[in-house]
């Protein structure tokens, strides 16, 4: 198995993490490919998925009850 260069072996883990995050940010900032003309029939329905996640969160809050629910930071 090839070894990374000595500079990468001796690099601070925080520096390596920052470099990885910079690569991710660069990839996210690049222009995305054009959206296909027809939607993928196998793609999930994101609105239904979001609604199901909201319903699941509400059910979990109901099961926890008002005593176990985390304190709200609003207002």
C-alpha positions in Angstrom: 0.0 0.0 0.0 1.5 3.4 -1.0 2.4 5.7 1.9 1.4 9.4 1.8 4.2 11.9 1.5 6.1 12.7 4.7 4.5 16.1 4.9 1.0 14.5 5.1 2.1 12.0 7.8 3.5 14.7 10.0 0.6 17.2 9.4 -1.5 18.2 12.3 -4.9 16.4 12.3 -6.6 19.8 12.5 -4.8 21.0 9.4 -5.8 17.8 7.5 -9.4 18.3 8.6 -9.4 21.9 7.4 -7.9 20.8 4.1 -10.6 18.2 3.7 -13.4 20.7 4.5 -11.9 23.1 2.0 -12.0 20.4 -0.7 -15.7 19.7 0.2 -16.6 23.4 0.1 -14.9 23.8 -3.3 -16.8 20.8 -4.6 -20.1 22.2 -3.3 -19.4 25.7 -4.8 -18.8 24.3 -8.3 -21.7 24.7 -10.8 -24.1 21.8 -10.7 -25.0 19.9 -13.9 -28.2 21.0 -15.6 -31.4 19.5 -14.3 -32.8 16.8 -16.7 -35.9 17.7 -18.6 -37.9 14.8 -17.2 -37.8 14.0 -13.5 -36.3 10.6 -12.6 -39.2 8.2 -11.9 -37.1 6.4 -9.3 -36.3 9.6 -7.4 -37.9 10.0 -3.9 -40.7 12.4 -3.4 -38.9 15.0 -1.3 -42.1 16.7 -0.1 -43.6 13.4 1.1 -40.2 12.5 2.7 -40.1 15.8 4.5 -43.7 15.4 5.7 -42.9 11.9 7.0 -39.9 13.2 8.9 -42.0 16.0 10.5 -44.7 13.4 11.5 -42.0 11.2 13.0 -40.6 14.1 15.0 -44.1 14.9 16.3 -44.7 11.3 17.3 -41.4 11.2 19.1 -42.2 14.4 21.0 -45.6 13.0 21.9 -44.0 9.8 23.2 -41.5 11.8 25.3 -44.2 13.9 26.8 -44.0 17.5 28.1 -41.7 16.5 31.1 -39.0 14.9 28.9 -39.1 17.4 26.0 -36.0 19.6 25.7 -36.6 23.2 26.7 -37.4 25.5 23.9 -34.9 28.3 23.1 -37.4 30.4 21.2 -38.8 33.7 22.4 
